[in-house]
Amino acid sequence: MITVKNAESYLKDKIGEGVNDIKKAWVVFKDFCKEPVGGEEDSEILFQCGVFDFTGEELFHFDLVRQFTVYEEDEYSHMEQLHCEFLFKTTDELSEFEVEEWSMNYDHIDDFLNHIENLREFQIPLNLKPIKSEIYQEEV
């Protein structure tokens, strides 16, 4: 069973560390979005991309995120985000893209996922090779 505590290792095992095949990662991530996770009360999916200098260098970030809301004994405890992120050197085309789309704005997860797949901001990076990828989980 997938739990909030082992979600990061589960996704790493499914996708592989250091993967540069975004299409493969997306297929696995889409399936993961629909899987129940023990210890999670609410789940939201986020697709975000844009040019940021979080690393000290301006890079294009292409980030697939599953956010977990965790309750302990019926009391809100915290949120955690599991990121599947790809970094690219910034180009003129990529520098035009900035998106933040949440699944909570859609009635069904499939509607959200289909919407994401049709975004130009999603489609263009699919055919590019990232300089780095990382799967990590953090409390927010």
Buried (B, 14 or more C-beta within 10 A) or exposed (E): EBEBBBBBEBBBEBBBEEBBBBEEBBEBBBEBBEEEBEBBEEBBBBBBBBBBEEEEEEBBBBBBBBBBBBEEEEEEBEBBBBBBBBBBEBEEEBEEBBBEBBBEEBEEBEEBBEBBEEBEBBEBBEEBEBEEBBBEBEEE
